[in-house]
Amino acid sequence: MKLNGEILKQLSQYKLDGAEGFLSYYEGERKSRNKGRSQEFSDYRPYDLGDDIRMIDWNAYGRTDQYYVKLYEEERESRITIVLDHSGSMAFSEKQKEYAEMLVAMFAYVGLAAGDSVRLIVQKESGVYSETDFCKGIDKQHHFYQMMEGLEWRGEMDFESLTQKIRFARGITVWISDFLYESVEAAHRYLTLAKQHVIGVQLLTKETLSPDMHGAYEFENIESRDVLSMDVTPAVLRAYHAALCGHLEAVEHTMVASGGRYVLINVDEEDGAQVLAKLLLHRILR
């Protein structure tokens, strides 16, 4: 799903919030708060035994009769990994698939436009995934569109095992999923240990959030293809809502407890502009 010019114009104004705290040691366009030896002067500090004498500012010594070394801002980049849950449950509706692809494009554009390195990892089915190399430059956005073309939405999500197969450097992981599985906490724990600032974007349909049904139904698990026959009564719906609310609260708590970000998007009731507004409201973009 390609973004239109108006959305791109708006996105070019923003960056991922919190990105400066997760800069890698690769050369980039962002200015880190760490002091190093790039060409942009930042400050002075008194000379300490063991400092490189080439960093002494002799002009400052001439003025003060004290040794001072120059400090410079390092130019570093954020390394952004976008993980897309491409399992069967994410194909519950066409809208859900469209929004997943739209969000991949949005986050990729924001990162590339900010001068960061961005890659996309697509979970295709349990234990199987595809990934792009880290890309830099806004002209590389077509790599992300190409990777999403023709992929089948199928299989079961096993993000816990997926994270352990992927090599992560310090950076940001944008995790786009319906999060309708139980390994969210374990996978998130692995990401935080890998020094990732985790942004969780949960996509659900109106039917999932608030089903309107009664009577006898057969429910098929989109991922496992298991079938469950059930008589849907008001009591069953109340139990479903209670369980769903508990799960959503647990997912949000997992994401934000370690300083990450989380947003829930109803794909049937929020358009692109509202999605962007939510990303700003939840301090995912700034």
C-alpha positions in Angstrom: 0.0 0.0 0.0 1.8 3.2 -1.2 1.4 6.4 0.7 -0.1 9.4 -1.0 1.7 12.7 -1.2 -0.2 14.4 1.6 0.6 11.7 4.1 4.3 11.8 3.0 4.4 15.5 3.5 3.1 15.2 7.0 5.3 12.3 7.9 8.4 14.2 6.8 7.9 16.5 9.8 8.3 13.7 12.4 10.8 11.3 13.9 10.4 8.3 16.1 10.2 9.5 19.7 12.9 8.2 21.9 15.2 7.3 19.0 18.1 9.4 20.3 18.3 7.2 23.4 18.9 4.1 21.2 21.5 5.3 18.7 23.9 2.7 17.3 27.7 3.2 16.8 27.3 3.3 13.0 27.9 6.6 11.3 24.7 8.5 10.6 23.0 11.8 10.4 21.5 12.0 13.9 23.4 13.9 16.6 23.9 11.9 19.7 24.3 13.4 23.2 27.4 11.3 23.6 30.7 13.1 23.3 33.1 11.9 20.7 35.5 13.0 18.0 33.4 14.1 15.1 33.9 17.5 13.5 31.2 19.5 15.4 32.5 21.1 18.6 30.3 20.7 21.7 32.1 21.7 24.9 35.3 21.6 27.0 36.2 19.6 30.1 39.4 19.6 32.3 42.2 17.3 31.1 42.4 14.0 32.9 45.4 11.7 33.1 45.2 9.3 30.2 43.4 11.6 27.9 44.7 12.0 24.3 47.0 15.0 24.4 46.0 15.8 20.8 42.6 16.8 22.2 44.1 19.5 24.4 43.0 23.0 23.4 46.2 25.0 23.6 44.4 28.3 23.0 42.4 27.6 26.1 45.6 26.7 28.0 47.1 30.1 26.9 44.1 32.0 28.3 43.6 30.1 31.5 46.9 28.3 32.3 44.8 25.1 32.7 44.6 22.1 30.4 41.2 21.5 28.7 40.2 19.0 26.1 37.6 19.6 23.4 34.4 17.6 23.2 32.6 16.9 20.0 29.1 15.6 19.2 29.2 12.2 17.6 27.1 11.6 14.5 25.2 8.3 15.0 22.2 6.7 13.6 19.2 4.8 14.9 18.8 1.3 13.6 15.1 0.6 13.1 13.8 -2.9 12.7 10.1 -3.2 11.6 8.7 -6.6 12.4 5.4 -7.4 10.6 3.3 -10.3 11.8 2.2 -11.9 8.5 0.4 -14.8 10.1 -3.1 -16.0 9.2 -4.9 -14.1 11.9 -3.6 -10.8 10.4 -5.7 -11.6 7.3 -8.9 -11.6 9.3 -10.0 -8.7 7.1 -8.7 -6.9 4.0 -8.6 -3.7 6.0 -6.3 -5.3 8.6 -3.9 -6.3 5.9 -4.0 -2.9 4.3 -3.4 -1.1 7.6 -0.4 -3.4 8.4 1.2 -2.5 5.0 0.4 1.2 5.5 2.1 1.2 8.9 5.2 -0.5 7.5 5.4 2.1 4.8 4.8 5.0 7.3 7.5 3.8 9.8 10.0 3.0 7.0 9.5 6.5 5.5 9.9 8.3 8.9 13.1 6.4 9.6 14.6 6.8 6.2 13.7 10.5 6.0 15.5 11.0 9.4 18.7 9.5 8.0 18.4 6.3 10.0 18.9 2.7 8.8 15.7 0.7 8.5 15.1 -3.0 7.8 11.9 -5.0 7.5 11.4 -8.5 8.9 8.2 -10.4 7.8 7.1 -13.4 9.9 5.5 -15.6 7.2 4.6 -18.6 9.3 5.9 -20.4 12.4 9.7 -20.3 12.4 9.9 -18.8 8.9 10.7 -15.2 8.0 12.1 -12.9 5.4 14.1 -9.8 5.9 15.6 -6.9 4.0 19.1 -5.6 4.7 19.3 -2.3 6.6 18.7 0.5 4.1 19.5 4.2 4.3 18.0 7.0 2.2 14.5 7.8 1.2 15.1 6.4 -2.3 15.3 2.9 -0.7 11.7 2.8 0.3 10.8 0.7 -2.7 12.6 -2.3 -1.1 9.9 -2.4 1.5 7.1 -2.3 -1.0 8.7 -5.1 -3.0 9.1 -7.4 -0.1 5.4 -7.1 0.8 4.2 -7.8 -2.7 2.8 -11.3 -3.2 3.3 -12.5 0.3 0.6 -14.9 1.6 -0.9 -14.2 5.0 -0.9 -17.6 6.7 0.5 -19.8 9.4 0.8 -19.3 13.2 2.8 -16.5 14.8 5.7 -17.6 16.9 7.5 -14.4 17.6 9.4 -15.8 20.6 11.3 -18.2 18.5 11.6 -15.7 15.7 13.4 -13.1 17.9 16.0 -15.7 18.9 16.9 -16.3 15.3 17.4 -12.7 14.4 20.5 -10.7 15.2 19.6 -7.4 16.9 22.0 -4.5 17.4 21.1 -1.7 19.8 18.2 0.2 18.3 14.4 0.3 17.8 12.0 -2.4 17.0 8.5 -1.5 15.7 6.3 -4.6 16.2 3.1 -4.6 14.1 0.7 -7.4 15.0 -2.7 -8.3 16.3 -0.9 -9.7 19.4 -3.5 -12.4 19.7 -1.0 -15.0 21.0 0.5 -15.8 24.4 4.3 -15.4 23.7 4.2 -11.5 23.7 5.8 -11.1 27.1 8.6 -13.6 26.5 9.4 -12.1 23.1 9.3 -8.6 24.5 11.7 -9.6 27.3 14.2 -10.9 24.6 14.0 -7.6 22.7 14.7 -5.5 25.8 17.6 -7.7 26.6 18.8 -7.1 23.1 18.7 -3.3 23.9 15.7 -2.6 21.8 13.3 0.3 22.3 10.1 -1.5 21.5 7.1 0.1 19.9 4.0 -2.2 19.8 1.3 -1.4 17.2 -1.7 -3.6 17.7 -4.2 -3.9 14.8 -7.7 -5.3 15.4 -11.0 -5.2 13.6 -14.3 -3.9 15.0 -15.6 -7.4 14.9 -12.8 -8.7 17.1 -13.1 -5.8 19.6 -16.9 -5.9 19.8 -18.5 -8.9 18.1 -22.3 -8.6 17.5 -23.6 -12.2 17.4 -25.9 -14.6 19.1 -26.9 -18.2 18.5 -25.0 -21.3 17.3 -21.7 -20.7 15.5 -18.7 -22.7 14.3 -15.5 -20.8 14.8 -12.4 -21.7 12.8 -8.9 -20.7 14.0 -7.4 -18.9 11.0 -3.9 -20.0 11.9 -4.3 -23.6 13.2 -7.6 -24.4 11.3 -9.1 -25.9 14.4 -12.9 -25.7 14.6 -14.9 -24.9 17.7 -18.7 -25.2 17.8 -20.4 -22.8 20.3 -23.7 -21.4 21.3 -23.1 -17.6 21.7 -25.1 -16.3 24.5 -24.9 -12.9 26.4 -22.9 -14.7 29.1 -20.4 -16.0 26.5 -20.0 -12.5 25.1 -19.4 -11.0 28.6 -16.8 -13.6 29.2 -15.2 -12.9 25.8 -15.1 -9.2 26.5 -13.6 -9.7 29.9 -10.9 -12.0 28.5 -10.1 -9.7 25.6 -9.8 -6.6 27.9 -7.5 -8.5 30.2 -5.3 -9.6 27.3 -5.2 -6.0 25.8 -4.2 -4.6 29.2 -1.5 -7.2 29.6 -0.1 -6.4 26.1 -0.1 -2.7 26.8 1.6 -3.2 30.2 4.3 -5.4 28.7 5.1 -2.8 26.1 5.2 0.3 28.3 6.6 -1.1 31.6 10.1 -1.0 30.3 9.8 2.5 28.7 8.4 1.3 25.3 5.4 2.6 23.4 2.0 1.0 22.6 -1.0 1.9 20.5 -4.2 0.0 19.6 -5.8 0.8 16.2 -9.3 -0.2 15.2 -8.8 -0.7 11.5 -12.5 -0.3 10.7 -13.1 3.0 12.5 -9.8 5.0 12.1 -8.5 6.4 8.8 -4.9 7.3 7.9 -5.1 10.8 9.4 -6.5 9.4 12.7 -3.8 6.7 12.8 -1.1 9.5 12.4 -2.8 11.5 15.2 -2.7 8.4 17.5 0.9 7.8 16.8 1.6 11.4 17.9 -0.8 11.2 20.9 1.0 8.0 22.2 4.4 9.6 21.7 5.5 7.2 19.1 6.2 10.0 16.7 7.1 13.6 17.5 
